[in-house]
Amino acid sequence: MMNTEGYLVIIGGAEDKNGDITILKQAPEMLAEEDILTVLTTATEEPEQAGRDYIDVFQKIGIQNVRVLNINTRDSAADPQNCETIRNSKCIFMTGGDQLRITSILGGTPAWEELKNLYQNGGIIMGTSAGASVMSETMVVQGKDNEPARKCTLKMAPGLGLFPGVIIDQHFDQRGRFGRLLCGVAENPDVLGIGIDEDTAIKLYPDMHFEIIGSNAVTIIDGKTIQSSNVSELNPDEILAITGVTVHALPQGYGFDLKNRKVLRLKDGN
């Protein structure tokens, strides 16, 4: 696990921006009045609209120092001024869009180094939808929604690696993604599959436990207990066979200890 003093808030997409705004309110609860929150719009092809939307909601919930940073090329990810913007921020919020845009534009750049340094030194990284998927070392890029788990149907790529040892999938229940995450864990049984529903998030603490926040649930697929699977056999597109996998479904009020792979029942839960 990465040694860090920082926090991750990983959101399954479609977070509430008009009602209780439970998830996004994590930001003002964790930030001092003078701290800067920067909305990073790399994932989206509509950065101006996304930037305005998040400036509005973050200011509505009490954050005064909100910036928008649109790094949309590798050249701009090497720009010293953009790197300074990240360095001066306490919180980076990554919008939704296309996760491959984030990794292909930021990966290996000075801006990426600043992002890692921010997190490791006590900063907060938040991400929704595509901005959630990129948190892991290996991320889901493409797979079949609302279908049984099938072999060789999952496309994966390296993520940003802020949260090692996991695969994150988002819009999880709403888009029927259990099968594709199950395939990801069958192919990588040492990692933990974390499927995050819409308007739901996990908040990862420096001691490597997380809590669930929001109106839906988080599904955890633990591959270490797998007894057998046919994932390595021939016949691509065949239905996956897997036995002994461990699955947890957890709403708000629960958490998970990553070091010991144990479910936590939190005192302030429902």
Disulfide bonds with the S-S distance in Angstrom:
none
